[in-house]
């Protein structure tokens, strides 16, 4: 059986591409992914100037932002599924 890996960014073009793929390959299994952008930059920011934040507070803030970005990417991928 055919299995597709589909990157989805939430745009109307991405929605159209998924619809087209479904029409061309009916019955194919698909995995839809979205990228949690900016996670590396958040981690880098935690190790640089923290603006008076303790290292613990910076790591905690970055961890929370990272988790939120991952959840957002998961929700976006679910929209494309």
C-alpha positions in Angstrom: 0.0 0.0 0.0 1.2 3.5 -0.7 2.1 5.7 2.2 2.4 9.5 1.9 4.4 11.9 4.1 2.9 15.3 3.8 4.3 18.5 5.2 1.5 20.9 6.1 1.7 24.7 6.9 -1.9 25.5 7.1 -2.0 27.5 3.9 -4.8 27.2 1.3 -2.1 25.8 -1.1 -1.3 23.1 1.3 -5.0 22.2 1.7 -5.3 22.0 -2.1 -2.2 19.8 -2.3 -3.6 17.3 0.2 -7.0 17.2 -1.6 -5.1 16.6 -4.9 -3.0 13.9 -3.4 -6.2 12.2 -2.0 -7.8 12.4 -5.5 -4.7 11.0 -7.2 -4.0 8.2 -4.7 -7.3 7.1 -3.2 -7.0 4.8 -0.3 -3.3 5.7 0.4 -2.2 6.1 4.0 -0.7 9.4 4.9 1.2 11.0 7.7 0.9 14.7 8.1 3.6 16.7 9.7 4.2 20.3 10.7 7.4 21.9 11.9 7.7 23.6 15.3 9.7 26.5 14.0 12.1 28.5 16.1 12.7 26.0 18.8 16.5 26.1 18.3 16.5 29.9 18.6 14.6 29.7 21.9 17.2 27.3 23.4 20.0 29.6 22.2 18.3 32.6 23.8 18.2 30.8 27.1 21.9 30.3 27.1 22.7 33.9 26.1 21.9 37.1 27.9 18.9 36.4 30.1 18.1 40.1 31.0 18.4 39.5 34.8 16.6 36.2 34.7 18.1 33.3 36.6 19.3 30.3 34.6 16.4 28.3 36.0 13.8 30.9 35.1 15.2 31.1 31.5 15.2 27.3 31.1 11.7 27.1 32.4 10.5 29.8 30.1 12.1 28.2 27.1 10.7 24.9 28.1 7.2 26.3 28.2 7.6 28.1 24.9 9.0 25.0 23.3 6.1 22.9 24.5 3.6 25.4 23.2 5.3 25.4 19.8 5.2 21.6 19.7 1.5 21.6 20.6 0.8 24.2 17.9 2.7 22.2 15.3 0.7 19.1 16.4 -2.6 21.0 16.0 -1.6 22.3 12.6 -0.7 18.8 11.4 -4.0 17.5 12.7 -5.8 20.1 10.6 -4.1 18.8 7.6 -5.0 15.1 8.3 
